């Protein structure tokens, strides 16, 4: 992955063949049960995969994030029929799955979504727009959340598997500063008729199903960012050992070695917090606050470390000849995706003070 990381960005290529290869290795099957072709790995193992794949290619780590999140939701809530039809393709990576929650006017406040689903005989008719969706234009199927009872707020949201080839589905790619190969964009649903059997879980329960899943994806995202930052630190340490100024390697100067020591320390502290949070999840212990802490500090700490790597590589660090600038662009996007820093702080405050003191 690593030798092609910058090329796929420059050429705007989604490396589908590598996604499939990761599927063959079991990386896209981590949170799927063995009965449907999965690995049935624990959350800690999914975290290791997210971190290590991101060292090679930050964007291909979405194969871990998206398929772990969607796979877990389907595993826990889908009917046996849906599991048999869709989980094998998710597990082996032959189909790319997206998750569609965010809308132009509903991001962190997911319960404010406007996309609606109306029952019509043996189908639901979906209408609305989902925005900021990772893999929007390359996914073959999306897990879409829509209002089935608009009078109930968050209690009126349902989840549907929507093949993107259905009539009425249109996708649009964004011109993002980073994560170019992952083709983030919008999914527009214009009276899309979805078979009722593609309802995931119970009607009007979709919001609660995805909220629990976000505790997993937020931790995996933090490790994805940390993996990219640690790779940049490793590459920078190798550089400052061989680059000489005034007769000495750069690594001998405290102005070089101390910033690396600082950022490595911070990254390791956040990294081990993430693995503790995944350990809690594996034991069905409360970890919503820990997930929010990870999602807030993981991307932030990674961005700061990669920025320092660019500076320590001198003028070459500011070029596209080295991968640091791309990692910076890629990681910054996840200071927003799956909940902004402010949203994570709101969650942490809510968990600390209690729901009676929440600000929303």
MORAHU-V782200 format. One record per pair of residues at least 6 apart in sequence whose ideal C-beta (glycine too) atoms are under 7 Angstrom apart, sorted by the first residue. I is the first residue (numbers start at 1). J is the second residue. If there is no record, write none. Layout:
i=<I & I>
j=<J & J>
This chain:
i=<1 & 1 & 1 & 1 & 2 & 2 & 4 & 5 & 5 & 5 & 6 & 6 & 6 & 8 & 8 & 9 & 9 & 9 & 12 & 12 & 13 & 14 & 14 & 14 & 15 & 15 & 18 & 19 & 19 & 19 & 19 & 20 & 20 & 22 & 22 & 22 & 22 & 23 & 23 & 23 & 23 & 24 & 24 & 26 & 27 & 27 & 27 & 27 & 28 & 28 & 28 & 28 & 28 & 29 & 29 & 29 & 29 & 29 & 30 & 30 & 30 & 30 & 30 & 30 & 30 & 31 & 31 & 31 & 31 & 31 & 31 & 32 & 32 & 32 & 32 & 32 & 32 & 32 & 33 & 33 & 34 & 36 & 36 & 36 & 36 & 36 & 37 & 37 & 37 & 37 & 38 & 38 & 38 & 42 & 43 & 43 & 43 & 43 & 44 & 44 & 44 & 44 & 46 & 46 & 46 & 47 & 47 & 47 & 47 & 47 & 47 & 49 & 50 & 50 & 50 & 50 & 50 & 50 & 50 & 51 & 51 & 51 & 51 & 52 & 53 & 53 & 53 & 54 & 54 & 54 & 54 & 55 & 55 & 55 & 55 & 58 & 58 & 58 & 58 & 59 & 59 & 59 & 59 & 61 & 62 & 62 & 62 & 63 & 64 & 65 & 65 & 65 & 65 & 66 & 66 & 66 & 66 & 66 & 67 & 67 & 68 & 68 & 69 & 69 & 69 & 69 & 70 & 70 & 70 & 70 & 71 & 71 & 72 & 72 & 73 & 73 & 73 & 73 & 73 & 74 & 74 & 74 & 74 & 74 & 77 & 77 & 77 & 78 & 81 & 82 & 82 & 82 & 86 & 86 & 89 & 90 & 95 & 95 & 96 & 96 & 96 & 96 & 97 & 97 & 97 & 98 & 98 & 98 & 98 & 98 & 98 & 99 & 99 & 100 & 100 & 100 & 100 & 100 & 100 & 100 & 101 & 101 & 101 & 102 & 102 & 102 & 102 & 103 & 103 & 103 & 103 & 103 & 103 & 103 & 104 & 104 & 105 & 105 & 106 & 106 & 106 & 108 & 108 & 108 & 110 & 111 & 111 & 111 & 113 & 113 & 113 & 114 & 115 & 115 & 115 & 115 & 115 & 115 & 115 & 116 & 116 & 116 & 116 & 116 & 117 & 117 & 117 & 117 & 117 & 117 & 117 & 117 & 118 & 118 & 122 & 122 & 123 & 123 & 123 & 123 & 124 & 124 & 124 & 124 & 125 & 125 & 125 & 126 & 126 & 126 & 126 & 126 & 126 & 126 & 127 & 127 & 127 & 128 & 128 & 129 & 129 & 130 & 130 & 130 & 131 & 132 & 132 & 133 & 133 & 133 & 133 & 134 & 134 & 135 & 135 & 136 & 136 & 136 & 136 & 136 & 136 & 136 & 137 & 137 & 137 & 137 & 138 & 139 & 140 & 140 & 141 & 141 & 141 & 141 & 142 & 142 & 142 & 143 & 143 & 143 & 144 & 144 & 145 & 145 & 145 & 145 & 146 & 146 & 146 & 147 & 147 & 148 & 148 & 148 & 148 & 149 & 149 & 150 & 152 & 154 & 155 & 156 & 157 & 157 & 157 & 158 & 158 & 158 & 158 & 159 & 159 & 159 & 159 & 159 & 160 & 160 & 160 & 160 & 161 & 161 & 162 & 162 & 162 & 164 & 166 & 166 & 168 & 168 & 168 & 168 & 169 & 169 & 169 & 170 & 170 & 171 & 171 & 171 & 172 & 172 & 172 & 173 & 173 & 174 & 174 & 176 & 176 & 177 & 178 & 178 & 178 & 178 & 179 & 179 & 201 & 214 & 215 & 215 & 215 & 215 & 216 & 217 & 218 & 218 & 218 & 218 & 218 & 218 & 219 & 219 & 219 & 219 & 219 & 221 & 221 & 221 & 221 & 222 & 222 & 222 & 222 & 222 & 222 & 223 & 223 & 223 & 225 & 225 & 225 & 225 & 225 & 226 & 226 & 226 & 226 & 226 & 228 & 228 & 228 & 228 & 229 & 229 & 229 & 229 & 230 & 232 & 232 & 232 & 232 & 232 & 233 & 233 & 233 & 233 & 233 & 236 & 236 & 236 & 236 & 237 & 239 & 240 & 240 & 240 & 240 & 240 & 241 & 241 & 242 & 243 & 243 & 250 & 251 & 256 & 259 & 263 & 263 & 263 & 266 & 267 & 267 & 267 & 270 & 270 & 270 & 270 & 273 & 273 & 273 & 274 & 274 & 276 & 277 & 277 & 277 & 277 & 280 & 280 & 281 & 288 & 288 & 289 & 289 & 289 & 292 & 292 & 292 & 293 & 295 & 295 & 295 & 296 & 296 & 296 & 299 & 299 & 299 & 300 & 300 & 302 & 303 & 303 & 303 & 303 & 306 & 306 & 306 & 306 & 307 & 309 & 309 & 310 & 310 & 310 & 310 & 310 & 311 & 313 & 313 & 316 & 317 & 318 & 335 & 346 & 350>
j=<18 & 56 & 57 & 60 & 56 & 57 & 15 & 56 & 57 & 323 & 320 & 323 & 326 & 15 & 181 & 180 & 181 & 326 & 180 & 181 & 181 & 138 & 181 & 183 & 60 & 181 & 60 & 60 & 63 & 93 & 96 & 93 & 94 & 28 & 60 & 63 & 93 & 29 & 92 & 93 & 94 & 92 & 93 & 39 & 49 & 53 & 63 & 64 & 63 & 67 & 90 & 91 & 93 & 37 & 38 & 39 & 91 & 92 & 39 & 41 & 45 & 46 & 49 & 64 & 68 & 41 & 46 & 68 & 71 & 72 & 75 & 38 & 39 & 71 & 75 & 87 & 90 & 91 & 40 & 75 & 40 & 83 & 84 & 87 & 88 & 91 & 87 & 88 & 91 & 92 & 71 & 87 & 91 & 282 & 216 & 278 & 281 & 282 & 275 & 278 & 279 & 282 & 64 & 68 & 220 & 219 & 220 & 223 & 274 & 275 & 278 & 64 & 61 & 64 & 65 & 220 & 223 & 224 & 227 & 223 & 224 & 226 & 227 & 227 & 60 & 61 & 64 & 61 & 224 & 227 & 228 & 227 & 228 & 230 & 231 & 224 & 228 & 327 & 330 & 179 & 181 & 182 & 330 & 224 & 134 & 135 & 182 & 93 & 220 & 217 & 220 & 221 & 224 & 97 & 98 & 99 & 134 & 135 & 90 & 97 & 216 & 220 & 99 & 213 & 216 & 217 & 90 & 97 & 99 & 143 & 87 & 90 & 213 & 216 & 143 & 200 & 209 & 210 & 213 & 82 & 83 & 86 & 87 & 200 & 200 & 201 & 209 & 200 & 197 & 161 & 198 & 200 & 141 & 161 & 95 & 97 & 140 & 141 & 135 & 138 & 139 & 140 & 139 & 141 & 143 & 133 & 134 & 135 & 136 & 139 & 142 & 142 & 143 & 130 & 133 & 142 & 143 & 144 & 145 & 187 & 110 & 145 & 210 & 130 & 131 & 132 & 133 & 113 & 114 & 115 & 128 & 129 & 130 & 131 & 129 & 131 & 112 & 114 & 112 & 113 & 114 & 339 & 340 & 343 & 207 & 153 & 154 & 207 & 145 & 147 & 157 & 128 & 126 & 127 & 128 & 130 & 146 & 147 & 189 & 127 & 128 & 146 & 147 & 150 & 124 & 125 & 126 & 146 & 147 & 148 & 158 & 160 & 124 & 125 & 195 & 196 & 193 & 194 & 195 & 196 & 160 & 194 & 196 & 199 & 191 & 192 & 193 & 144 & 146 & 160 & 162 & 189 & 192 & 194 & 189 & 190 & 191 & 146 & 189 & 186 & 188 & 144 & 186 & 187 & 186 & 184 & 337 & 184 & 185 & 186 & 187 & 182 & 184 & 182 & 183 & 171 & 173 & 183 & 184 & 185 & 186 & 187 & 171 & 173 & 183 & 185 & 183 & 164 & 163 & 164 & 161 & 162 & 163 & 164 & 162 & 164 & 187 & 159 & 161 & 200 & 160 & 162 & 157 & 159 & 206 & 210 & 157 & 158 & 160 & 156 & 157 & 156 & 158 & 203 & 204 & 156 & 204 & 156 & 204 & 207 & 204 & 204 & 204 & 206 & 207 & 199 & 203 & 204 & 206 & 200 & 201 & 206 & 209 & 210 & 194 & 198 & 199 & 200 & 198 & 200 & 169 & 192 & 194 & 171 & 192 & 194 & 189 & 190 & 191 & 192 & 187 & 189 & 192 & 188 & 190 & 185 & 186 & 187 & 185 & 186 & 188 & 183 & 185 & 184 & 185 & 184 & 333 & 329 & 329 & 330 & 332 & 333 & 330 & 333 & 209 & 338 & 281 & 287 & 288 & 291 & 281 & 338 & 291 & 292 & 294 & 295 & 338 & 339 & 274 & 277 & 278 & 291 & 294 & 295 & 298 & 334 & 338 & 270 & 274 & 294 & 295 & 298 & 299 & 271 & 274 & 298 & 298 & 299 & 302 & 331 & 334 & 267 & 270 & 271 & 298 & 302 & 302 & 327 & 330 & 331 & 267 & 302 & 305 & 306 & 267 & 305 & 306 & 309 & 324 & 327 & 260 & 263 & 264 & 305 & 309 & 260 & 309 & 312 & 313 & 260 & 313 & 249 & 250 & 251 & 256 & 312 & 249 & 251 & 249 & 249 & 250 & 256 & 257 & 312 & 308 & 304 & 305 & 308 & 301 & 301 & 302 & 305 & 294 & 297 & 298 & 301 & 290 & 293 & 294 & 294 & 298 & 290 & 287 & 290 & 291 & 294 & 287 & 290 & 287 & 347 & 351 & 347 & 348 & 351 & 344 & 347 & 348 & 348 & 338 & 339 & 344 & 341 & 344 & 345 & 331 & 334 & 335 & 335 & 341 & 331 & 328 & 331 & 332 & 335 & 324 & 327 & 328 & 331 & 328 & 317 & 324 & 317 & 318 & 324 & 325 & 328 & 317 & 322 & 324 & 322 & 324 & 325 & 341 & 359 & 358>
